[in-house]
Amino acid sequence: MTDNGEKNGRMTLLLIAGIPLIMILASTWLWFYVASGKVDLVDVLGTANKGTLLPSPVSLEELSVTNADGLRFSATRSAEPMWRILIPVTQSCAERCLETLHYTRQIHAAMGKYRVRIDRLGLLAGIDANSSLAERLGRDYPELQLLYTSSAEFEAAFAQISADDQVPSYYVVDPYGWLMLAYSAADDGKDVMADLKFLLKNSNG
């Protein structure tokens, strides 16, 4: 073997041996800058979701939320892990909330094979379970799980994730009860379905 051939062989071996070290150093550098806040990885790489990521986490498990029988709601109580579409209903939203309930029912129905892994929740804030509105929702949307909380509890939890003093129309909730994504009435249903399919495909729940 010529001297040039030996040198090339050594360089190749050194390069191969050095690749793991380079990767370790690069990942360490990246971790340091992400942890220190100097690099925003989400901003650099972007996200696949179409909905709005919530700036502050909200958990249904931490709220005083009950069903019509007064039993406390728990997202993890289901036999199977379920993703959920949460639609807040208040006295002030009137027809807009009803339109959202109808729209999300269409989204749910269009999810095909994924439909059985998704629940829809109507969260009634400051509305009694015996009210005419609650009775109407139970009659018109029998598949919708109705939940109840106080106006004060609702405002305290949801005010922190509102934009321009307007609460989003509905949310996607993970199997542990954490609100993850928010949607407005203007969001395309196909985008919501794309988000749900992505989450269902890439999660254990």
C-alpha positions as a Markdown table, in Angstrom:
| # | Residue | x | y | z |
|---|---|---|---|---|
| 1 | Met | 0.0 | 0.0 | 0.0 |
| 2 | Thr | 1.4 | 3.5 | -0.9 |
| 3 | Asp | 1.9 | 6.2 | 1.7 |
| 4 | Asn | -1.0 | 8.1 | 0.2 |
| 5 | Gly | -3.2 | 5.1 | 0.6 |
| 6 | Glu | -2.2 | 4.6 | 4.2 |
| 7 | Lys | -2.9 | 8.2 | 5.0 |
| 8 | Asn | -6.3 | 8.1 | 3.4 |
| 9 | Gly | -7.1 | 4.9 | 5.3 |
| 10 | Arg | -6.1 | 6.5 | 8.6 |
| 11 | Met | -8.1 | 9.7 | 7.8 |
| 12 | Thr | -11.2 | 7.5 | 7.0 |
| 13 | Leu | -10.8 | 5.6 | 10.3 |
| 14 | Leu | -10.4 | 8.8 | 12.3 |
| 15 | Leu | -13.4 | 10.3 | 10.6 |
| 16 | Ile | -15.5 | 7.2 | 11.4 |
| 17 | Ala | -14.3 | 7.2 | 15.0 |
| 18 | Gly | -14.9 | 10.9 | 15.4 |
| 19 | Ile | -18.5 | 10.9 | 14.2 |
| 20 | Pro | -20.0 | 9.7 | 17.6 |
| 21 | Leu | -17.8 | 12.3 | 19.5 |
| 22 | Ile | -19.0 | 15.1 | 17.2 |
| 23 | Met | -22.6 | 14.1 | 17.7 |
| 24 | Ile | -22.2 | 14.0 | 21.5 |
| 25 | Leu | -20.6 | 17.4 | 21.5 |
| 26 | Ala | -23.3 | 18.8 | 19.2 |
| 27 | Ser | -26.1 | 17.5 | 21.3 |
| 28 | Thr | -24.5 | 18.7 | 24.5 |
| 29 | Trp | -24.1 | 22.2 | 22.9 |
| 30 | Leu | -27.8 | 22.2 | 21.7 |
| 31 | Trp | -29.1 | 21.0 | 25.1 |
| 32 | Phe | -27.1 | 23.8 | 26.9 |
| 33 | Tyr | -28.5 | 26.5 | 24.7 |
| 34 | Val | -32.1 | 25.2 | 24.8 |
| 35 | Ala | -31.9 | 24.8 | 28.6 |
| 36 | Ser | -30.5 | 28.3 | 29.0 |
| 37 | Gly | -33.2 | 29.8 | 26.8 |
| 38 | Lys | -30.8 | 31.0 | 24.1 |
| 39 | Val | -32.3 | 28.7 | 21.5 |
| 40 | Asp | -36.1 | 28.2 | 21.1 |
| 41 | Leu | -36.3 | 24.8 | 19.5 |
| 42 | Val | -40.0 | 25.0 | 18.8 |
| 43 | Asp | -39.5 | 28.4 | 17.1 |
| 44 | Val | -36.6 | 27.0 | 15.0 |
| 45 | Leu | -38.2 | 23.8 | 13.9 |
| 46 | Gly | -41.8 | 24.8 | 13.9 |
| 47 | Thr | -44.7 | 22.6 | 15.0 |
| 48 | Ala | -47.0 | 20.3 | 13.2 |
| 49 | Asn | -50.2 | 21.4 | 14.9 |
| 50 | Lys | -52.8 | 23.7 | 13.4 |
| 51 | Gly | -54.4 | 24.7 | 16.6 |
| 52 | Thr | -53.0 | 27.3 | 19.1 |
| 53 | Leu | -50.7 | 25.8 | 21.8 |
| 54 | Leu | -51.8 | 27.1 | 25.2 |
| 55 | Pro | -49.4 | 29.5 | 26.8 |
| 56 | Ser | -50.3 | 28.3 | 30.3 |
| 57 | Pro | -51.3 | 24.7 | 31.2 |
| 58 | Val | -54.8 | 24.0 | 32.5 |
| 59 | Ser | -55.8 | 20.7 | 33.9 |
| 60 | Leu | -59.4 | 19.6 | 34.3 |
| 61 | Glu | -58.2 | 17.4 | 37.1 |
| 62 | Glu | -57.4 | 20.5 | 39.1 |
| 63 | Leu | -60.8 | 22.2 | 38.6 |
| 64 | Ser | -64.0 | 21.5 | 40.5 |
| 65 | Val | -65.9 | 19.9 | 37.6 |
| 66 | Thr | -68.8 | 17.6 | 38.1 |
| 67 | Asn | -71.4 | 15.6 | 36.1 |
| 68 | Ala | -75.2 | 16.0 | 36.3 |
| 69 | Asp | -75.2 | 13.7 | 39.4 |
| 70 | Gly | -72.7 | 15.9 | 41.2 |
| 71 | Leu | -69.9 | 13.4 | 40.9 |
| 72 | Arg | -66.4 | 14.9 | 40.3 |
| 73 | Phe | -65.1 | 14.4 | 36.8 |
| 74 | Ser | -61.8 | 12.7 | 36.3 |
| 75 | Ala | -60.2 | 12.3 | 32.8 |
| 76 | Thr | -58.3 | 9.2 | 33.8 |
| 77 | Arg | -61.3 | 7.3 | 35.1 |
| 78 | Ser | -62.2 | 5.9 | 31.7 |
| 79 | Ala | -61.4 | 2.3 | 31.0 |
| 80 | Glu | -59.6 | 3.3 | 27.8 |
| 81 | Pro | -57.4 | 6.4 | 27.4 |
| 82 | Met | -59.5 | 9.0 | 25.6 |
| 83 | Trp | -58.7 | 12.3 | 23.8 |
| 84 | Arg | -61.4 | 14.9 | 24.2 |
| 85 | Ile | -62.9 | 17.9 | 22.5 |
| 86 | Leu | -63.9 | 20.4 | 25.2 |
| 87 | Ile | -66.6 | 23.0 | 24.4 |
| 88 | Pro | -67.2 | 25.7 | 27.1 |
| 89 | Val | -70.8 | 26.8 | 27.4 |
| 90 | Thr | -71.6 | 30.0 | 29.3 |
| 91 | Gln | -74.7 | 32.1 | 29.6 |
| 92 | Ser | -73.2 | 34.9 | 27.5 |
| 93 | Cys | -72.2 | 32.8 | 24.5 |
| 94 | Ala | -75.8 | 31.8 | 23.6 |
| 95 | Glu | -76.1 | 30.8 | 19.9 |
| 96 | Arg | -72.3 | 30.8 | 19.3 |
| 97 | Cys | -71.8 | 28.0 | 21.7 |
| 98 | Leu | -74.6 | 26.0 | 20.1 |
| 99 | Glu | -73.0 | 26.5 | 16.7 |
| 100 | Thr | -69.7 | 25.2 | 18.1 |
| 101 | Leu | -71.4 | 22.1 | 19.6 |
| 102 | His | -72.9 | 21.4 | 16.2 |
| 103 | Tyr | -69.7 | 22.0 | 14.4 |
| 104 | Thr | -67.6 | 19.8 | 16.7 |
| 105 | Arg | -70.2 | 17.0 | 16.4 |
| 106 | Gln | -69.5 | 17.0 | 12.6 |
| 107 | Ile | -65.8 | 16.9 | 13.2 |
| 108 | His | -66.2 | 14.0 | 15.6 |
| 109 | Ala | -68.4 | 12.1 | 13.1 |
| 110 | Ala | -65.8 | 12.7 | 10.3 |
| 111 | Met | -63.0 | 11.1 | 12.3 |
| 112 | Gly | -63.8 | 7.6 | 11.0 |
| 113 | Lys | -61.9 | 4.8 | 12.8 |
| 114 | Tyr | -60.5 | 7.3 | 15.3 |
| 115 | Arg | -63.9 | 8.4 | 16.5 |
| 116 | Val | -64.1 | 5.7 | 19.2 |
| 117 | Arg | -61.0 | 7.2 | 20.9 |
| 118 | Ile | -62.4 | 10.7 | 21.2 |
| 119 | Asp | -65.1 | 12.1 | 23.6 |
| 120 | Arg | -66.8 | 15.4 | 23.4 |
| 121 | Leu | -67.3 | 17.4 | 26.6 |
| 122 | Gly | -69.7 | 20.3 | 27.1 |
| 123 | Leu | -68.4 | 22.3 | 30.1 |
| 124 | Leu | -71.3 | 24.4 | 31.4 |
| 125 | Ala | -70.1 | 27.3 | 33.5 |
| 126 | Gly | -72.5 | 28.9 | 35.9 |
| 127 | Ile | -75.4 | 26.9 | 34.4 |
| 128 | Asp | -77.5 | 24.5 | 36.6 |
| 129 | Ala | -77.9 | 20.9 | 35.6 |
| 130 | Asn | -81.7 | 21.4 | 35.8 |
| 131 | Ser | -81.8 | 24.5 | 33.6 |
| 132 | Ser | -83.6 | 24.6 | 30.3 |
| 133 | Leu | -80.3 | 25.0 | 28.5 |
| 134 | Ala | -78.9 | 21.9 | 30.1 |
| 135 | Glu | -82.1 | 19.9 | 29.2 |
| 136 | Arg | -81.9 | 21.2 | 25.6 |
| 137 | Leu | -78.3 | 20.1 | 25.2 |
| 138 | Gly | -79.0 | 16.7 | 26.7 |
| 139 | Arg | -81.9 | 16.3 | 24.3 |
| 140 | Asp | -80.2 | 17.6 | 21.2 |
| 141 | Tyr | -76.7 | 16.1 | 21.8 |
| 142 | Pro | -77.2 | 12.8 | 23.6 |
| 143 | Glu | -73.7 | 11.7 | 22.9 |
| 144 | Leu | -72.2 | 14.8 | 24.5 |
| 145 | Gln | -71.0 | 14.4 | 28.1 |
| 146 | Leu | -72.2 | 17.4 | 30.1 |
| 147 | Leu | -70.0 | 18.7 | 32.9 |
| 148 | Tyr | -70.6 | 21.6 | 35.3 |
| 149 | Thr | -68.5 | 24.2 | 37.1 |
| 150 | Ser | -69.0 | 27.6 | 38.7 |
| 151 | Ser | -68.6 | 30.8 | 36.8 |
| 152 | Ala | -65.8 | 31.9 | 39.2 |
| 153 | Glu | -63.9 | 28.6 | 38.8 |
| 154 | Phe | -64.2 | 28.8 | 35.0 |
| 155 | Glu | -63.1 | 32.4 | 34.8 |
| 156 | Ala | -60.1 | 31.8 | 37.1 |
| 157 | Ala | -58.9 | 28.8 | 35.0 |
| 158 | Phe | -59.7 | 30.1 | 31.5 |
| 159 | Ala | -58.9 | 33.8 | 31.8 |
| 160 | Gln | -55.1 | 33.0 | 31.8 |
| 161 | Ile | -55.4 | 31.3 | 28.4 |
| 162 | Ser | -57.7 | 33.7 | 26.7 |
| 163 | Ala | -56.5 | 36.1 | 24.0 |
| 164 | Asp | -57.9 | 39.6 | 23.7 |
| 165 | Asp | -60.4 | 38.8 | 26.4 |
| 166 | Gln | -62.1 | 36.1 | 24.2 |
| 167 | Val | -62.1 | 32.5 | 25.3 |
| 168 | Pro | -61.4 | 30.2 | 22.4 |
| 169 | Ser | -64.4 | 28.2 | 21.1 |
| 170 | Tyr | -63.1 | 24.8 | 22.0 |
| 171 | Tyr | -60.1 | 22.8 | 23.0 |
| 172 | Val | -58.3 | 19.5 | 22.5 |
| 173 | Val | -57.7 | 17.7 | 25.9 |
| 174 | Asp | -55.2 | 14.9 | 26.4 |
| 175 | Pro | -56.1 | 11.6 | 28.2 |
| 176 | Tyr | -54.7 | 13.0 | 31.5 |
| 177 | Gly | -57.0 | 16.0 | 31.4 |
| 178 | Trp | -54.6 | 18.7 | 30.2 |
| 179 | Leu | -55.9 | 21.2 | 27.7 |
| 180 | Met | -53.4 | 21.3 | 24.9 |
| 181 | Leu | -54.7 | 23.1 | 21.8 |
| 182 | Ala | -57.2 | 25.9 | 21.4 |
| 183 | Tyr | -59.4 | 26.6 | 18.3 |
| 184 | Ser | -61.6 | 29.5 | 17.3 |
| 185 | Ala | -64.8 | 29.3 | 15.2 |
| 186 | Ala | -62.7 | 30.4 | 12.2 |
| 187 | Asp | -60.4 | 27.4 | 12.3 |
| 188 | Asp | -60.9 | 24.8 | 9.5 |
| 189 | Gly | -62.4 | 21.5 | 10.6 |
| 190 | Lys | -59.9 | 19.7 | 8.4 |
| 191 | Asp | -57.0 | 21.2 | 10.4 |
| 192 | Val | -58.6 | 20.1 | 13.7 |
| 193 | Met | -59.0 | 16.6 | 12.4 |
| 194 | Ala | -55.4 | 16.6 | 11.2 |
| 195 | Asp | -54.2 | 17.6 | 14.7 |
| 196 | Leu | -56.4 | 14.9 | 16.3 |
| 197 | Lys | -55.1 | 12.2 | 13.9 |
| 198 | Phe | -51.5 | 13.2 | 14.5 |
| 199 | Leu | -52.0 | 13.1 | 18.3 |
| 200 | Leu | -53.8 | 9.7 | 18.2 |
| 201 | Lys | -51.2 | 8.2 | 15.9 |
| 202 | Asn | -48.2 | 9.4 | 18.0 |
| 203 | Ser | -49.5 | 8.7 | 21.5 |
| 204 | Asn | -50.2 | 5.7 | 23.7 |
| 205 | Gly | -53.6 | 7.1 | 24.4 |
